[in-house]
């Protein structure tokens, strides 16, 4: 099959399925994995698809407004989240005053915290309980509890954040794109993220590979507004916009 024929076949498959893996394309096209990966890179660079970890998604499949609950999120990309969390926790130093955003990856961070002098503020209910159980001095924001993400949100939380000056802040995100920055589906949750990030001297967004080239309704920070910590950066263009740290698997 000629190169352009493979390109057409890949785009036709994506038009039908919205997402496809390298393994699926290797089988369907009867081509080698290296050939398929080269085709995906070329199509990504030409703006005809989004290359993601292990495959590709269609251009019109990168926008979403829905969100899974915490129970579902805990079961997704677990190994990647643990690698990211380990790397993020290693950045905390003596006497750091840290904001820990609600979310599954930031929750994993607590398992790797080793600096006893660090103090934490969080809007995550499970985060506060876990931090306190490990003996860390912990403050939790007041406000309305969002049951699906177990996050405290609302005006009270935003106002409380005005009192704090964090040395570091660690945040979750639903989507990352160069044009729309870091985004989330919920406006109230996005406002808390934005308010906390603005109070942090050093902000870090923790995101596994599935979050890249995704856009949600509410942008809470520009791409240059935080360092990204991820498991594996497939799309190197993000290094042109901000610092990217990759996690450790061991």
N, C-alpha and C positions, 0 to 999 in steps of 0.2 A: 504494500500500500504506500502510495506517495505521501510526502509530508503534508501537502495541502488537503489530501483526502483524509488523513488522520485528524487534522485540525477540524475539518467539517464534521467528522464523526464525533469527536469529543464535544463540540458545541451542540450538536444535535442531541447527544445523550444528556447534557446538562440542561437543555431546554425542557426535556421531559422529566428529569429526576431532581433538578436543582442542585444536587451534590453527588460527587462520585469519588471513589478511592482509586489510588494508583493500581491496586491489585485488580479491581474490576476492569479498568481500562486495559491493563495488560492482557487479560483474558479475552475481552471483547474484540480488541484490535489485533490480537495475535502478535503483539510487539513486546520487546524487552522492557523491563522496568526503567532502565536508563533512557531509552527512547521516549517512553511516556513522560518521564520527568522533564526531559528537555522540551517536549512539546508543551507541557503545562507552563514551564518558565516562559517560553516564547509567547504563548497566548496571554499570559498574565502581563507581560511587558507591553503587549499591544493593546491592553485594556479590554480583552474579550472574555476574560474570566478572572476569578480570584483564586490564586494558588494558596492553599492552606496546608497545614500539617497532614501528610498522608494522602492528599488528593486535591480536589478543587471544588469551588462552588460557583454558581452562575452569578452574573453581575446583579441581577434583580433579586437575589436571595440574601443580600447582605444587610437588609433592613428588617428590624423586628421590633415589636412593642410588647411582647409577652415575656414572662419570666417564670422559671420553675421555682417550687418551694424549697426550703432548706433540706428537707428529707431527700428530695430528688437530687439536688446539687451535691450533697455529700457523697453520692454514689458515682459522680461523673469525674473523670480525669483525676482520680485520687492520687496516683503515683506522681503525676506532674505537679499537683498542688503541694504535695509533701516536699518535693525537691525545691519548689519555689519558696515555701515557708521556711525551710532550713536555711536557705541563702538569706532571706529577709531577716530572720532572727539573729544571724551572725553580725548584722550591722548595728545592733544595739550596744551602746557603750555605757560606762559608768556614769551614773546620775542623769541619764537621758530621761526626758519627760515626753512620753510617747502617746500619740493618738492611735488607737487600733479600731479601724472601721469594722462594722458588721460584715459577715461573709464567711464562707467555708475555708478559703485559703488562709485568711488572717486567723481563723480559729486554730488551724494546724500550727501556726507560728508558735503558739503558747507551749506546745510540746518541746520546743527547742530553745526556749529562753533560759539563759544562764546567768544574766547579770542581776544580782539581787538588789542593787541600788536603784534600778530603773523604776519609774512610777508610770502608771498607765491610766488613761482615760479612754472609755469606749462607749459606743452606743449599741453594742451587741450583748444581749442578755446572756447567752451561753458563754461569751467571752469573759464577762465580768465574773461569773461563777467559777470558771476554770482558773482565771488569774488569781482570784482570792484563795481558792483551794490550794494553789501552789505557793501561797505566801507573799504574793506581790501586793504592794500598796496600789489600790485600784479605786477609781471613781467611775460611776456610770451616769450618763446624761439622763435628765428627766424629760418626759414628753409622752407621746402616744406610741404604743407598741404595735408595730406592723407584724401580724402573726406569721405571714408567709415567709418572711426573711428574718424574723426574730430580732428586728432592729428597732431602736427607739428613734422616732422622727418627730417633726412638728416644730412649732414656733418656740416652745420651751427649750428644746434641744439646741436650736440655732442660737438663741439668746445666751444660753449657758456657755457656748463655745467662745463667745466674745471675751470671756474672762481668762482664757488660756493662751499661753504661748508655748507651743510644742517644739522640742528640738527635732523630732522626727514624727512623721505620720505615715501609716501604712493603710492603703485603701484597696478595696475590691472594685471591679468594674464589670459591666456586662459586655461592652464593646469598645474596641479601639480602632480608630481610623485616622489617617493623616489629616483629612479635611474636617472631620467632626470631633476629633479629640477623644476623650474618655466619656462614655455615655452610659445611661441607665434608663430603665423604663419609667420609673416613678419620680415625679417632680419633687415631692416632699423628701424622699430619700436623697435625690440629687442635690437638693439645697443643703442638707446636712453635710454631705460629702464636700461640696464646694466650700462651705463655711469652715470646716475643719482643715481642709487642705490649705486654705489661705492663712491659717494660723500656724502652719508648720514651717520651720526653717528648711527642712529637707523632706520632700514628699516622695513617696514610692507607691506605684500602682502595681499590684500583684495580679498577673494575668496568665493563664495557661494558653497554649497555642490556639485553642478554639475561639478566643475572644478577638483575634486580630481580623481586620477588614470587616468588622461588624459595626452597625450603627443602630442606636436606640434613640428614643425621642428626646431625652434630656442630656445635654452636654454639661458635665460638672467641672471640666478643666480642659484647656488646650493641650495638645500633645507635648508641647515643650514645658508644660507646667509641672511635670513629675518625671522621675526616673522609673522606667519599666523594669520589673523583675519577672522573667518568664522562664519556662523550662527549656524551650528550644526556639530560637528565632529563625523562622523559615524565610520571612520576607525582610531582607536586609535593608530595604529603603527606610525602615523606622529609625535606623541609626543616624540618618541624615537630619532627623527632627529632635531627637532626645537621646539621653544615655540609656542603654539597654544592658541589664545584667542577666546572665543566664544561670539557672539553678544548678545544684549539684544533686546527682542521683544517689550519692553515697557519702 
